[in-house]
Amino acid sequence: MRAALVTEYRKLVTTRLWWALLLVMGVYMAFLGAMMGFVFGSDDAGASLSGGMGDPGAAAALDPAAVAQTVYTLSTSFGYVFPVIVGALAVTGEFRHMTVTPTFLAEPRRSVVLGAKLLASIPLGVLFGLVGTLATVAGGAPVLALLGEDPMLTDPQVLRSIGLCVLVLTVWTTVGVGFGAALPNQVAAVVVLLAFTQFVEPIVRMVLGVVDAMEIAKFMPGAAGEAVTGVSFYSATGLGDLLVWWQGLLVLIAYGLVLALVGRLTTLRKDVT
């Protein structure tokens, strides 16, 4: 297992794609943090946002700690697509470039290979979590301060939410590995992940909010990830409540494990050449 773990980790970090995605994530989250810092830090902008998306006055009524948490945890609402894609590429890249054949020749126990991929993705997930979260804070905190809001960077609850963001993004990387095992076609996997995380789930959650079915929306993967930090952009704008943090964490982990199991029972059972 140790040899497989080292091998899979080296496969992840010796390609150029991961750091390109990391750089894009950092820039994107810094921009998003600054933009949302303005939105939630400005009374007029906050009132306009809340009135258009959820309960009137929800965003404007947020206290400084809630404003800071909402801004600093944006990576769990919008940035998790980066670690989940990196995780998926750890599996789909093998099938695209047909390196899966020598991988299975070197380690015939396919469950060991999959387990090694899941574990090897964790350090990279931590890195993506740190960069994505810190970039969001670096973009949002100065804007909040300029608008007269307290950045709340010494508040224990806010710091806890920031730390939990790193945890959530790390788990998302392992979910990506499971998804890649279940859908090994690289192009299809990336397209599905982008479509689902950026369009399908947000729209479905909005629709469920309109039809008063938010209890279902709580268990969607994105909502489960947001629940771990205890606050999110969607909940702050009146689009439903979240699960308790530990429930959200368990649901998100379950998604990753179920997807990995599906991949093991389907993709990894097939003959490869």
Secondary structure by P-SEA (a helix, b strand, c coil): caaaaaaaaaaaaacaaaaaaaaaaaaaaaaaaaaaaaaaacaaaaaaaaaacccccccccccaaaaaaaaaaccccccaaaaaaaaaaacaaaaaacaaaaaaaaccaaaaaaaaaaaaaaaaaaaaaaaaaaaaaaacaaaaaaaccccccccaaaaaaaaaaaaaaaaaaaaaaaaaaacccaaaaaaaaaaaaccaaaaaaaaaaaacccccccccaaaaaaaaacccccccccccccccaaaaaaaaaaaaaaaaaaaaacccccccc
